[in-house]
Structures are given as C-alpha cells and as structure tokens.
Amino acid sequence: MPTTINSQKKPDTALLAVFSSSARVVVLRLFMLDPLRAYYQRQIESATGLPIRAVQREVDRLAASGLLYRRAEGNRVYYQVDMQCPLFPEFRGLFLKTANEEERARGMLALDESVRLAFLNPAENKLLVVTSSGRPPTASLPGYSMEVMSVDEFMRQIAEHAPSLDVYLVDGVDLLGRREDVIWRRIEAAGYEVRKGQGVP
C-alpha cells in the first residue's frame, strides 16, 4: 500500500476539508465505501453526478488535506483514500453508519480482497458474490440472503446462460462497479447489460 506524507498532516485540516462542502462529502463517500480502489476524475463524475469542475476542485482539496493521495498513470491521474490517515477509521465508520443498506453492503464487500464482483437483486434482497475461492466473504451482511460462487463456477454459468443468473444480471444491479475486471468481458460477450447500482462508477 502506498505511503505518503499525507497521513502525517493535522486531523483538524482534514475535518475542515470534509465538512466545509457538501460536494466534498459526496466525493469522499465514494472513496470511503471502496477505499481499496483508485478513481480518475471522470469515474468520480459518473459516480457522484457532480460536474467535472466540482470533482477537480474537491479531489484537489481532499488531496491537500491528506485524505486522498494521487498518482499519475500515463495521462490519467488517479486518486485513492489514504488509509494511513489518522481520521480514516472514524470517517469510514461515519459514512458506513449513515449509508443506506445497499451502500453499506458495498462498503463491507469492497474491503474483502477475495471478492471480485457482487450483484444485488433489490426486489428480493439477494446478493450474488463472486469470490476468488468460492468461499463466503468475511463481511456480515444482515438483511440480505447471499449466494456465493467461485470465479470458475460463475464463468461456467455465464457461458451456459444459466437462467438462475437472470435475477442478478438482468433484473439486478452491479454493486461494486469493477468493470475493469476481465470477467466483465465474458459478461458483456454473453449479451448481459448489467445496470450499475446508485453511486457506482
């Protein structure tokens, strides 16, 4: 995990940065729910609905406060929450406490490194979680029934167009938005157009 001098900045600077702007809170919510993920500005714009200028302003201020760090890859700049920031645990806890059930599920699954993809069937409060091993995630998600599948089993069912997947891939939503995962190529090649959940880039 990258380390920066950001985590050594004063916590009161970070507090001021967060609570002085509602747009900043919207941006920070995205990072706190999925803290292992890095985003570029257009992804943040898509997930938050904020204009790109507002996104640019807020990520710059959050980076200056020590809550985010930035890295360049080619002509893109990525931002990620600095989990070494002293206020990270409190802020994440605050955002999870104020989140709705769907956001809370997303936030809990996002920290489990074995979770590759997650789909929600909101009509039945059912989750399909695709993990590297096929073992259940460590997160406890009360209020949801959970089906867990290994990557291999999921790929097999995608190839067979298993009807049991329709409640997730046709009627459900993509909970994590990890569309860069190679599994998405198979999903799209099979003709599925999965909607993104609210606030998912």
Buried (B, 14 or more C-beta within 10 A) or exposed (E): EEEBEBBEBEEEBBBEBBEEBEBBBBBBBBBBBBBEBBBBBEBBBBBBEBEEEBBBBBBEBBBBBBBBBBEEEEEEBBBBBBBBBBBBEEBBEBBBEEBEBBBBBBBBBBBBEBBBBBBBBEEEBBBBBBBEEBEBBEBEBEEBEBBBBBBEEBBEBBEEEEEEBEBBBBBBBBBBBBBEBEBBEBBEEBEBEBEBBEBBB
